[in-house]
Amino acid sequence: MMYHNASAMVEQALADRAGCPHRRAESQPQESQPPMVPVESSGRPLSIARWLLAVAALVVAIVVVGGITRLTESGVSITEWKPVTGAIPPLSEGQWQAEFAAYQHTPQYVLINGPAGMTLADYKFIFFWEWVHRLLARLIGLAFALPLAWFWLKRQIPAGFKGRLLLLLALGGLQGAVGWWMVRSGIVNDTKVSHFRLATHLLIALTTLAGLVWTALDMRQLAWGKLPPRLTGFGALALAALVLQLVYGALMAGLRAGQVAAGGWFNWDNWPLMQGRLFPAGVDWSKGLAHAALSDPYLVHFIHRWWAWVVVAVLVVMARKLKARGKRPVSIALHSAFGTQILLGIATVMSGISLWIAVLHQLGGAVLLAVTTWSAHALGRNRG
C-alpha cells in the first residue's frame, strides 16, 4: 500500500512538472458539472421513504379488514375500548362467556342476532374480525411511532418534515378515537353503526394513506437530490373527486345501499339500470334533498354509481397529462387501477354484494387513492 501511494505521488509530480494537460485536468474540479447534493447530510430520506411506504401498506391492510368487519356485521362485537389489554383476546371459556354476555346487551343482538339464534361459535367469528381490525390499528401505531422516535433522536429527519410527520401521527391517534366513537353508535343507539361516523372513520384513514404516500415520494425526491414538488390545482381536483367517490362508498356500506339494486349476473335491470330504471324509484324526498343525498340508500347508490364516471373522466385526463410528460409507468398504473376498480364495482353489485368481491372493491379503492396520489405528485409543480 505504501509503495502504491508513493508511486502515485511520484507519477503525479512528474506529470505536473512536464505540464501534462491530462493530469492537470484530472487534478482540478470539473466546473462544468453541477455539484452533487449531499443527500445524507440532511437526514436519511430514502430510509424514511421505505418506512412510510411500509406503514402505508399496513393502512391499506386495515382498510381491507375494516371492509370485512363491516360486511360481516362484526363492528360492535367488542363492546369495550381497551387500547392496551384489549390486544389479548379471551383465553378461557369464562372470558368468552363474559364477552358474549356483554354483546347480548347491544341492539344488534337483541333485535337481530339473538332472535336469529346466534351461538357462541357464531359470536367468536364476528369477534375475530373486529379483534384483528383493532390489533392492526395498534400495530400501525407502533410501526409509525417507534421509528419516528428513532429517526427523530438520531437527527435523521430532513429539515421541514418534522411537523408533517407529527401531523400524520396525530391523524393515527384521531383515527383510533373516531373508530371507537363509530362503534359506540352501534352499541347504544342502533343495530348498526352510524353511516356518517363510518364515512368519517374511512375519510381519516384515506387522508392518512395519501399523506404517507405523498411524504414518502417527497423523501425519494430528496434522496435523488431534488426538491419535492407542489400539488397543482388539477392534482387537487383529481384527489378531491376520488375522495368524494370513496366517501360515498362508505355511505353505501353504512346504509347497506348496495342491496337496493343488486343481484343477478348480466341482469341489466340492476346494471346499468337500477330496478329497471335509469333513476331508481323509492327515493324518500320528505326530509329534503340534502338528507336524501346523504341518507337515502337509493339516492346514495345512484350518486356513487354515476359519480364514478366523472372520476374516470378526470383520471383519464390525468393519465394523458402524465404520458405527455414522459411519465408512462405512472400513467399505466393509473389506468390499470381505475379500470380494475370500475370492474370490481360492477361485479360487486351484480354478485349480490358477494363478500370477497366487495372486499376486493374496497382494496381497489385504497390502491386507487395511493396511485392517484402518486400521479398527482408526478404532475406536481417544481419549486423555485
Secondary structure, DSSP 4 states (H G I P E B T S, - for coil): -HHHHHHHHHHHHHHHHHT-HHHHHHHS--TTSPPPP-GGGG--HHHHHHHHHHHHHHHHHHHHHHHHHHHTT-TTSS-S--TTGGGSPP-SHHHHHHHHHHHTTSHHIIIIITTTT--HHHHHHHHHHHHHHHHHHHHHHHHHHHHHHHHHHTT-SPTT-HHHHHHHHHHHHHHHHHHHHHHHIIIII-SS--HHHHHHHHHHHHHHHHHHHHHHHHHHHHHTT-PPPBPPHHHHHHHHHHHHHHHHHHHHHHHTGGGGG---TT-TTTTTSBTTBSS-S----TT-HHHHHHH-HHHHHHHHHHHHHHHHHHHHHHHHHHHHTT-HHHHHHHHHHHHHHHHHHHHHHHTTS-HHHHHHHHHHHHHHHHHHHHHHHHTPBPP-
